């Protein structure tokens, strides 16, 4: 992805050099704010007196039937859900590349390879009618049920580019950018640790259970015409080791402990799965 400028050069000059001149050479003052952040999407540096920004108002985006993602809480009073079958023997890969080693390239990889899979749930907005800037941590609040007794929950936040996005004709952009699903942040919660890392707990099959996780901070502008997408899955191999999906000591698990599980993500008025952003106006 291109950010419209040499971000490292700007940071070295405007932040690092000022800091080292002030604190190592006694030249001037660094006079830096609490946070200097690069706003991806808008492709501009921002300074903030506090982080997360005091002006970032919490706002929820809710999953809904039909793969919808909206600012409106679901009104369905019945049991509304989306489901997938998670099979440890066929995990979702963390990259579409064929590789024998782990690299950092997956962090900028188009996520369309994952959204095409039946074991990845996809929720997205309509094309945005105006820019939306999010700042600070991202919190995911899931309501899940399953046929097994444990599962991983991986939540991805994605910026979906319009289909008519221009792709530069050079080797730095080998994949078409039109319709690309740009990964912004993701995080994993091993379900049995949802309430405590010291005291793991099994899931009760068929019982709707809250699972909460916090994604890393972000400063990003979803531009007008783009879509906001949330992907939910239960494997990301081999970046994340396979969960047997039975409640056990994973390091001593036998092959028979690794079982398929049907996992449901609920999105009703009573069980509103949602993601909370800090939105800057």
C-alpha positions, 0 to 999 in steps of 0.5 A: 500500500502506498501512503503518499509520502516517505513516512519513515523519512518524515518521522526520522526528521520531525520526531526522532531527530528533535528528540535526540537533539534535545535529550542527547545534545541539549539543542532546543526542546523536543516539545512533542505532543503525547501522540504523533500518529500517521492517519492511514487512509487520509495519508496525513500525520496528526498530533494529539495532546492525549491518546486515545484522543479525547474527541474520539466518541465511542460508536458501535457497528453491529453485525446483522443477517445477510452479512450486513454491518451497520451503526444500528442495533439489530431489532430481531427478537428471535435467534438470529445468527450466522454460522460456519464449520471450523475444521482443524484439519483444514484451517484458514491460512494466514496467507495465500502465499505458498511459503516455508517460513513466516514473514511480515507480508501477511499484514499487508495482504489482500484478505479476499482469499479469506473472505471467499472461504465458507469458514470465514464470516464476512460482515460489511457496510454499504459504500460509505456516504462520507469519510469515517475516521477511527482512533484508539483501540478497537473492541469486539464483543461477540456472542457465540455458541458452538457444538464443541467445548472450545474455539479460537475467535479471530476478528479482523477489521478491513478497509474495502477499496472501491472496485474502480481503485487505480492500480499502479503499473509497477512491480510494487503493486502486483495485485489489483487494488480494485475491490481489495480488502486491506487488513487494518487490525486483527486479534485472536482470543482463545475461547477458554481464556475469555474470562481468565488466563489463570482459570480456563473454562470450557464452553457449554455446547449450544449455550450462547456465550459472550467473548470479548477481545481488544484489537490494537490501536489504530488511526485510520480514515475509511474514505467515502465510497469505501466499505468497512468490513469485519471478518470472523474466523476460528483459525489462522494457521500457522501464524496461530496454532490450531485449537483442537476445539475440545477443552483440553491441554493443547500441548498434550492433545492427541489427534482424536481431540481435534474435532470439527465444530459448528460455530454461530455468531449471534446478532439479535436484539438480545445478543448483539455482536458488535465492534466498538470504535472511537470515531473522530468527527 
